[in-house]
Amino acid sequence: MSSSHEVGEIFGDGNGPASALLRSPTVIIAAVGLWGMNVYLFRLFGIDYIHVLTLDLIKEKETGERGEDKDNGGPSALSSPSPGSASKSHLHHQVGSASNGVANNAADAEVTWVKLVVLSLSLLLLLHLTAILWIDVIGGSTIGAIFAFYTSVAIGIALPLPSTAWIRTSIITVFQRTFELLHPRCYCLQAGIPRPVPFVDVFFADILCSLSKVFFDWGMLWHLAWHYPEPVPEDMHTIVIPSLAASLPYLIRARQCIVMHTIGTMQNDPKRYQHMLNAIKYSTSLWPLIVSAYQKVVETEEERARLEIMLIVLFAINSTYSLAWDIIMDWGMMQNPLIMVPESCAGGASTFSGGVSKTPESCAHLVLRPRLRFGAVTSVVILCIDTVLRYCWVLRFYEKDLFPNKDVYILCTQFLEAIRRSLWNLLRVEWENIKQTKGKDAESDLEMVESLETNPFLPVSAMTMEHSRRRETSKERSKSKSFRNES
């Protein structure tokens, strides 16, 4: 959930406040750079995020191909490659190529953290120069500067340069996943069980929720351009359309939860209620948007003050609900309430894995969860920062002291939400990776975590080589054991 579920200034002259119009591309640029930080940390700690994001799609493709083989009278394994290898290769190219490279030139098409950071800095510089040239030099409007920036970026990406091939591949992937978000997986009159929502679409929709304010700004920009050069009229539609745009990510994510709840009901899943609780969580993000938008059209200060109190209560409910869901469900932490008491850490409580009692390495492992791929210190730091940023809306109490106007305040909260989401991404992908492996290479992963916690400043190359050596040793032992059993 975004920590800035409120709207900025809507009404004004046709030029529009510069901070309101420039903040949406600025936040998107910051999000690109922060994803570069995610990519760097995933590779630093040995987490194959591409596999995590695409595994559900690979399984879905394999299931579909097996169904086609069955309908055709039998498998086609004798005349073609196995469905698993073919579908995995195809989907890694289709979904993971944005981060894994393309066949023609893998070096140019591979996404690295350096490329993402350089791209974000270049776009930020282009936005700054475009605004100066268009507004100060030419004497144009802010709206013209924004459209000039978007046009320049589109032309630069469209040019068939090898160095920008990875950007085009990434944009195609984003469009493909956006289409899947809008494409319904559940029909009222559809026979059979609907298709489950893959993790990559859940992950993508959650990221869009943090960019909800960007959608509002785009809706406001459309209104300003439509009425330019006249002021935006104080009509209801000028409030409704941008607010609906801002609520779109939450509606999409809530629909995904309802689809998964429907599937759980059909399959008698005892945990299907969790999807409905998740849908309710996203609904708590819509009410602040509605109240904040309505607050712009009330006339009396008394009514405005009443709505302000209501808005604060809604913020508190949403932030607390979302924070608890982050920790318990999205990150798989603190799932045992009995361990939360301080005596558990002091007493050295043990956990059980495979019938063997294990003493946790630290209190953080006991309270959070036994496996922490990023280490105990990093995980605790991320949890603390996420907690603080969930409640950054309290800055509204110091808005007049810290910010020149409301739009700058909202821009600040948008930046803070982008930072919070980038940290959330780390633990969310880590937890999904742990759930997907379910014990596979658990011993090797645990050894890697131990080495990271023993020497957190271990170079990337040394860490990777050590992790690979341990995995190869484990594989050789498995092959040797299998050979002895066959003999």
N, C-alpha and C positions, 0 to 999 in steps of 0.2 A: 504494500500500500504506500502511496505517496504520503509524505508528511506535510504536504501543502494542498490539502483538499479545499481550496478556496480560489476565487477568481480575482483577477486584477482589475484595473480600470478598463471599462468597456466603452463608455461614452466619451466623446471628445472630438476634436477637430479631425478633418480628413487625413492629416499627416500622421496622427497617432503618436503616442509617446514612444521615443526611440528605445527605451529600455524594455518596453513591452513587446515590441516587434523583433528586436534583436536577440531576445533571450531564448527563444525556441531553437534557432540554429546553434546558439552558443552551448546550450545544454546537450544537444545531440552530439556536437563535436566533443564535449567533455566525456560523454558516454562512450564514444569510440576510443578515446585515449584510456579510459578506465578499463575497458574490455581488454586492451593491450596489457594492462597490469595483470588482469585475470589470466590471460594466456601465459604470461611469464611465470606466474606463481604455480599454475597447473603443471607446467613443464619442469619447474624447479623441484617440486615435490613429487614428481613421477606419476601424475594423474592423467590418464588418457581421456581428456574431456571430449574428444571427437567420438570415441567409442561410447562413452556415457550418453551423449546426446543422440546417437544414431542407433543404439541397440534395439529400441522398441520398433523402429522403422524396419530394421533388418528382420526381426522376428515376424513382423506383420507381412513383409514381402514373402518370406519363406512359407508362412502359413497359406498365403494366397496361391503361391505356385504349387504347393502340395495339393490344395483343393482343386486346382485346374488339372493336375496330373490324374487325380482320382476321377474327375468328371470325364477325362479323355480315355479312361480305361486302364491306366497304370502309369507308373513313373517313366520318365524319359531319360533316366540316368545313363543308359547304355549309349545313347546317341548324342548326349550333350553333357556339359559340365554339371556338377551337382548344384541344386537350387541354392544351397547355402552359400557356396563360394560365389556363384553368379550374382545373387541378390546382394550379398555383402559388398561385392566390388561395385555394383551399380549404385547402391545407396550411399556408399562412402563417397562416390563421385558426385552424386546428386546433392546430398545434404552436407557431407563433410568436406567437399572439395573447396568450400570457402575457407577452410582452415587446413586442408591437407594437400592442396595443390591439384593441378590438372595434368593430363598426360603429356601434352605438347611441350610444356616448359615448367616442370615442377618447381624449379628454383625461383622463377619469377612469380608463379601463381600461389606459392605457399604463403600463408598468413603467419607472420611472426609479430611478436610484441613490438619490435623496433619499427616495423612498417606501420602498425596501428598508431603508435605514438607520433611518428613523423607525419602521418596523414592528418592526425588531429591538430598538430601544431601548424601545419600548412593551411588547413581549412580556417583555423582561427586567424592566421595572418591575412588570408584572402578576405575574410569577413571584415576585418578591421580596415584594410585598404579600400575595399569596395564602399564601405560606409563613408570613409573620408572623401574619396573621389566623387561619389555620387551626391553627397549632401553638401560638403564644404566647398569643393572645387566647382562642380557643375551647378550646384544650387538646387538639386532635385529633392524629392521627398524621401522619407524613411521607407515608405512602401516600395518605391522604385529601387532603393538600395537593396532591399530584401530580395526582390524578384531578380535583380541583376546578379546577386550572389548565387541564388539557386540556378540561374541560367548558366553562369560561368562554371559551376560545379558539374552540371549536366553535360556541358560541351566537353569539359576536360575528361570526364569518365567515358564519354562516347567515342573519343578519339582512339583508334585501334593501336594503342601503344603497348608493347609487351610489358612495360613496367607497371601498367595499370590493369593488367589482366586479372589480378587477384581481386581488385575492387569490383570489377564487372561480375566476376563469379560470386562474390559475396552478396552483391545487390540482387542477383538472380535468386540466390538461396533465400534471401529475406523475402522477396516477392512470393516465392513458392510457399514458404511457411505462413505468410500473411494470407494467401489464398486458402490454406488449410484451416486457418483460424476462422475464416468467414464461411467455409464450406461445412455444412451441418453433417454430423456423424450419426445423428439420431432423428428418425422420422416417426411421426405418430402412427402412420399406417405401414411402417416397414416390418417385414416378417424377420424373425430371428433376432439374435443379439447384436446390437450396434457395435461398430468398431471402437475399441478403447482409444482414448486420447494418448498419443505417445508423449514421452517425457520432453522431447525437444519442443513440442507445441506448448506444453505447460510452462516450460522455462521461458520461452519467447513471450508468452502472454503475460507472465509475471514481470518481465522487463518492461513491457509496454505499460503496465500499471504504474510503474515509476515515472513514465513519461506522459502521464495523463495530462499534466499541465501544458505540455507541448501541443497536445491535440486541441486543448482549449485555445491556445494562442493561434493555432492555424485557423480555427473557426472564427476567431476575432479578426485575423488578418483578412479572411475572405469578406467579412462584413465591411471592414475599412476600405478594401479595394472596390467593393460593390458600390459603396456610397461616395467614393472619392470624386471630387474634392470636398463634398459636403460633409458635415458632421454626421456621425452615426445617430439615427433617431432613437429616442428612448422608448422603444416598443418592446413588447414581450418576446418577439422572435429574435431580437438581438441578444437576449439573455439565453433563450432556450437552445438555439443552435450551437453556440460554443460549449454550453454545458453538456449537451448531449454528446458532442465530440469528446469531451473530457471523460465522460462516463463509459464510453465505448469499450476501453480495455477491461474495465471491471465487469461489464455485462458479458463480454466474451469469456472471461475467466470463470464467471459464475455459471455460464452455460456448460463449460467443460466439466465443472463439478457435478452438475445435474445429469449430464450424459454418463459420467462414471457411476453416479448413484443409481441410475437406471440399469446399467450393466450389473452392478452389484446386487440389485434386487432380483434380476433374472437369474443370477447365478447363486442366490442365497448366501451372499458374502456377509459374514457377521460384522464386518467392519465398514459396511456401506454407509453407515450413519456419519462417518468421518467426512465423506464428500459433501453431505448436506451441511454439516457444521462449517466446512470450508466455504461453501456458497454463501452462508450467512455472514461469514467474515467479510467477504467482498461486498456484500450489500451494505455493511456498515461504512464503507467508503463512499457510497453514493449520497447518503444523507448530508454530510458536510458540504458536498458540492451543491446540493439543492438549496440548503439554507444560505450558503454564502452567495449564491446567485440571486436569491430572492432579496437578500439584504441590500443589494444594489438599487432596488426599485422602491423601497419603502421611503416614506417621506418624513415621518416624525423620528426624532432622536430617541424618544422613549421606546418605540417599537424596535428601533435598531439595537438599543441596549439589551432588550429582551432576547432578540435573535443572537446577539453576541454571547450571552450566557448559554443559550441552547447549543451554539456552535462549539463552545469550549467543552461542554459535556459530551457532545458527539465525538470531538477529537480524542478525548480521554478514553472513551469506550473503544474506538477504533484502534488507537495506539496500543492499548493494553491487550486487546484481543489478538491483534496482529503480532505483537511481540511474543506472546505465549505460543502462538502457532509457529512462528519462526523457530523458536527454541525446541519445542517438543516434536512437532510434526515435520517441518521442513529440514531440520538439522538432526533429528533423532537424538536429542540430548535431554537430560533430566526427565527421563521417562519413568523412573522409579521414585515416587515421593518419599519412601522410607529412607532413601540414601541422602535426602536433602538435609537431614539434621546434622549438626557439626560432629556429634559423637561418632558418626559412621566413619568419617575421615580419621578421627583421633584413634578409633578402635582398630583401624586397619582391616576393614571389612573385605571379604573375598568375593570374587565372582566365579561363576561356573561356566566352563566352555567345554563341551564334549565330555562331560562327566568328570573333568579335572578342575580342581579348585585352583584359582589363580589370584594372587594378590596384586591389586592395581599398582601401577608404577607411581602414581601421584593421586592426590585428592581430586584433581581436575578430571582424571580418567574415571574415577569412581563416580563423581557427581554428574559429569557430562555423559561420557560413554567410553567403553574400554579402548576403542580404536579411534585415534585422532591423527589423521594423516598429516595435518599441518602442525602437529605438536600441541602440547598442553598450553604453553604460553601464548602462541599465536591464536589458538581457538578462544581462549579466555579474553584476549584483547579484542578480537572481532566481536564477541558476544557483548562486551561492555560498550564498544562504540555503537553497535547496532541499537542497544538499549537507549543510549543518549540521543541518537539521531531519530529514533521513533518519536521522541517527545520534543523535537526541535520546534514544533509549533508554539512552544511557550515563548519564543522570540517575539511573538505578536504583542506581548505585554511591554516589550522594550522597543517596539517598532519605531516610534518617533525619536527615540534617543539614539538608535543605532543606524537607521536608514533614512535617506533623504525623502523617499516616498514609498508607497505601498508596492509598486512594481519592482523596485530594487529589493525589497524584503522578500517578495515571492521568488525573484531570481535567486536569491541566496538560499531559500529553502529548496528550490529545485536542484541547485548544486549539491546541497547536503544530502538530498534524496538519491541523487546519482551516485554519490560516494557510498551511501549506505547500501544501495543495491549491488554495487560492485563487490563489497565485502560479503553480502548475503550470497552472491553467486558462488563464492569460494566454498563455503560450508554446504551449500545446497548440492553442488556437483559432487563434492566429497561424499556426502551421505548417500546420494544416488549410486555412486560407484561402489560403496560398501554394500548396499542392498543388492546390487546386480551381481557382485562376485559371490556373496553368501558363503564365505569360507574358502573360495578358490584363491590360492596363493596367499591365504591369510597369514601363514607363518612368515612368508617372505615380506609381506607388507608390514607386519609387526616388527620385524627386524629392521626394516627401513626406517620406521618411525622411531625406534630406539636409537638408531644411529643419528637421526636428525636431532633428537632431543639431547643426545650426548654431545654432539658437535653441530650446533645450529648454523655455524658459519662455514660448513663444508661446501666447497665449490660445486657448481652444478655438474661439471664433467665427472668429478670424483664420486659424487653421490650416485649419478646415473650408472657409472661403471660398476660400482660396488653393488648396486641393486640388481643390475643385469647378471653379475657374476653369481649372486645368490640364487637368482631364478634359474640360471643354467645348471647350477649344482643340484637344485631341487628336481629339475627335469631329468638329469642324468640318473639320479637316484630312482626316480619313478620308472625310467626305462629299464634300469638294471633289475629292479624288483619284478617288473613285468616279464623280462626275459627269463628270470629264474622260475617264475610260475609256469611259463610255457614249457620249460625244460622238464 
